[in-house]
């Protein structure tokens, strides 16, 4: 079922100095969308960095991954609001 919401989205960030990353996480929280943050600048997250840059092809943060077919980079309020409906329908 493609419209089913995952348990949480993953937000790949470049740490607390990234304003767009912080705005994305803040809006996710405001919209009650569960998320997991992964700071790809940390050495222990090198596999995640390889996934974001190598597999997905993104070069700017944040990268929001809803599922394997639904992902984007940058602060995208309209995209976050779009997926909020998927999470709201689970309630």
PAZAPA-4460 file (N, C-alpha, C; in steps of 0.05 Angstrom, whole numbers, plus 32768, in hexadecimal, padded with zeros to 4 digits):
% residues 91
    n_x    n_y    n_z   ca_x   ca_y   ca_z    c_x    c_y    c_z   seq   type   mol
   8011   7FE8   8000   8000   8000   8000   8012   8019   8000     1      X     A
   8015   8027   7FEA   8027   803D   7FE8   8020   8055   7FFA     2      X     A
   8007   8059   8001   8000   8070   8011   8003   806B   802F     3      X     A
   800B   8053   8037   800E   804E   8054   8027   805D   805E     4      X     A
   8024   8067   8076   803A   8076   8082   804E   8063   808F     5      X     A
   8068   8069   808C   807B   8059   809B   807A   8060   80B9     6      X     A
   8088   8052   80C9   8088   8058   80E6   8094   8074   80EB     7      X     A
   80A9   807B   80DC   80B6   8095   80E0   80C5   809C   80C6     8      X     A
   80C9   80B5   80C2   80DB   80BD   80AC   80F7   80C0   80B7     9      X     A
   810A   80BF   80A5   8126   80C4   80AD   812F   80DE   80A2    10      X     A
   813C   80EE   80B3   8146   8108   80AB   8165   8106   80AD    11      X     A
   8172   8107   8096   818F   8107   8095   8198   8124   8096    12      X     A
   81A7   812B   80AB   81AF   8147   80B0   81CD   814A   80AF    13      X     A
   81D6   8163   80B0   81F2   8169   80B3   81F7   8177   80CE    14      X     A
   81E6   8171   80E1   81EA   817A   80FC   81DB   8194   8103    15      X     A
   81DF   819D   811C   81CF   81B3   8126   81D5   81CE   8119    16      X     A
   81EA   81D1   810A   81F0   81EA   80FD   81E0   81ED   80E3    17      X     A
   81D3   81D7   80DA   81C3   81D8   80C1   81A7   81E3   80C7    18      X     A
   81A2   81FB   80BE   8189   8209   80C4   8172   81FA   80B6    19      X     A
   8175   81F2   809D   8160   81E3   8090   815A   81C9   809D    20      X     A
   816E   81BC   80A8   816A   81A3   80B7   8159   81A8   80D0    21      X     A
   8160   81BD   80DE   8151   81C3   80F7   8135   81CB   80F1    22      X     A
   8131   81DB   80DC   8115   81E2   80D4   8105   81CA   80CC    23      X     A
   8111   81B7   80BE   8103   819F   80B6   80FB   818F   80CE    24      X     A
   810D   818B   80E1   8107   817C   80F9   80F1   818A   810A    25      X     A
   80F3   81A4   810B   80DF   81B3   811A   80C3   81B0   810E    26      X     A
   80C1   81B2   80F4   80A7   81AF   80E7   809D   8192   80E9    27      X     A
   80AF   817F   80E7   80A6   8163   80EB   809A   815F   8106    28      X     A
   80A6   816B   811A   809C   8169   8136   8081   8177   8138    29      X     A
   807F   818F   812C   8066   819E   812D   804F   818F   811F    30      X     A
   8056   8180   810A   8042   8172   80FB   803D   8156   8106    31      X     A
   804A   814F   811D   8047   8135   812A   804F   811E   8117    32      X     A
   8064   8122   8108   806F   810D   80F7   8087   8101   8105    33      X     A
   8086   80E8   810C   809D   80DC   811A   80B5   80DB   8107    34      X     A
   80CD   80E1   8112   80E5   80E1   8101   80FD   80D8   8111    35      X     A
   8110   80CF   8103   812A   80C7   810E   813F   80D8   8100    36      X     A
   8151   80E5   810F   8166   80F5   8104   817F   80E4   8101    37      X     A
   818D   80E8   80EB   81A8   80DC   80E8   81BB   80F2   80DE    38      X     A
   81CE   80F9   80EE   81E2   810D   80E7   81F7   8100   80D6    39      X     A
   81F7   8106   80BC   820A   80F8   80AA   8226   8103   80AB    40      X     A
   822B   8117   80BC   8246   8122   80BF   8256   8111   80D4    41      X     A
   8248   8101   80E3   8255   80F1   80F7   8262   80D8   80EA    42      X     A
   827A   80D1   80F3   8289   80BB   80E7   8279   80A1   80E9    43      X     A
   826B   809C   80FF   825C   8083   8102   8244   8081   80EF    44      X     A
   823E   8097   80E2   8227   8096   80CF   8231   8097   80B2    45      X     A
   8249   808E   80AD   8254   808F   8092   8243   807E   807E    46      X     A
   8238   8068   8087   8227   8058   8075   820E   8068   806D    47      X     A
   8203   8077   807F   81EB   8088   8079   81F3   809E   8066    48      X     A
   820B   80A9   806A   8214   80BE   8057   8218   80B3   803B    49      X     A
   8223   809A   8039   8226   808D   801F   820B   8088   8012    50      X     A
   81F7   8081   8022   81DC   807C   8018   81D0   8096   800D    51      X     A
   81D2   80AC   801C   81C6   80C6   8014   81D4   80D1   7FFB    52      X     A
   81EE   80D1   7FFB   81FD   80DC   7FE5   81FF   80C9   7FCD    53      X     A
   8207   80B0   7FD3   820C   809D   7FBE   81F3   8091   7FB2    54      X     A
   81E1   8086   7FC3   81C9   8078   7FB9   81B3   808C   7FB1    55      X     A
   81AE   80A0   7FC2   8198   80B2   7FBD   81A1   80CA   7FAB    56      X     A
   81BB   80D1   7FAC   81C6   80E6   7F9B   81C2   8102   7FA6    57      X     A
   81BD   8105   7FC0   81B9   8120   7FCB   81D3   812C   7FD4    58      X     A
   81D6   8146   7FD2   81EE   8154   7FDA   81E9   816A   7FEE    59      X     A
   81CF   816E   7FF5   81CA   8183   8009   81B6   8177   801E    60      X     A
   81B9   8182   8036   81A8   8179   804C   8192   818D   8052    61      X     A
   817E   8184   805F   8179   8168   8068   816E   8157   8051    62      X     A
   8170   813D   8055   8163   812A   8042   814E   811C   8053    63      X     A
   8136   811E   804A   811F   8111   8057   8117   80F8   8047    64      X     A
   8117   80E1   8055   8110   80C8   8048   80F7   80BE   8055    65      X     A
   80E1   80BD   8046   80C8   80B2   8050   80C8   8094   804B    66      X     A
   80CF   808D   8033   80D2   8071   802B   80E4   8070   8013    67      X     A
   80E8   8058   8007   80FB   8056   7FF1   80F4   8066   7FD8    68      X     A
   80DB   806E   7FD6   80D2   807D   7FBE   80CB   809A   7FC4    69      X     A
   80CB   80A2   7FDD   80C2   80BC   7FE6   80D8   80C9   7FF7    70      X     A
   80E8   80DB   7FEA   80FE   80E8   7FF9   8105   8102   7FEA    71      X     A
   8111   8114   7FF8   8119   812E   7FED   812F   813A   7FFE    72      X     A
   813B   8150   7FF4   814F   815E   8004   8146   817B   8007    73      X     A
   8150   8188   801C   814A   81A4   8022   8131   81A6   8033    74      X     A
   812D   81BE   803D   8115   81C4   804D   80FD   81C7   803A    75      X     A
   80EB   81B4   803B   80D4   81B4   8028   80BA   81B2   8038    76      X     A
   80B0   81C9   8042   8098   81C9   8052   8080   81BC   8045    77      X     A
   807C   81C0   802B   8065   81B4   801D   8067   8195   801D    78      X     A
   807F   818B   8019   8083   816E   801A   807D   8163   8036    79      X     A
   8086   8171   804A   8081   8168   8066   8063   8168   806C    80      X     A
   8056   817D   8063   8038   817E   8067   802A   8167   8057    81      X     A
   8035   8161   8040   8029   814B   8030   802B   8131   803F    82      X     A
   8042   812B   804A   8044   8111   8058   8037   8111   8073    83      X     A
   8031   8129   807E   8023   812A   8098   8008   811C   8095    84      X     A
   7FFB   811F   807E   7FE1   8112   807A   7FE4   80F4   807B    85      X     A
   7FF9   80E9   8071   7FFE   80CC   8073   8000   80C3   808F    86      X     A
   800E   80D2   80A0   8011   80CB   80BC   7FF7   80CF   80CC    87      X     A
   7FE8   80E4   80C5   7FCF   80EA   80D2   7FBB   80D4   80CD    88      X     A
   7FBC   80C8   80B5   7FA8   80B3   80AF   7FAD   8099   80BE    89      X     A
   7FC4   8097   80CB   7FC9   807F   80DB   7FBB   8080   80F6    90      X     A
   7FB3   8097   80FF   7FA8   809A   811A   7F8C   808E   811B    91      X     A
***
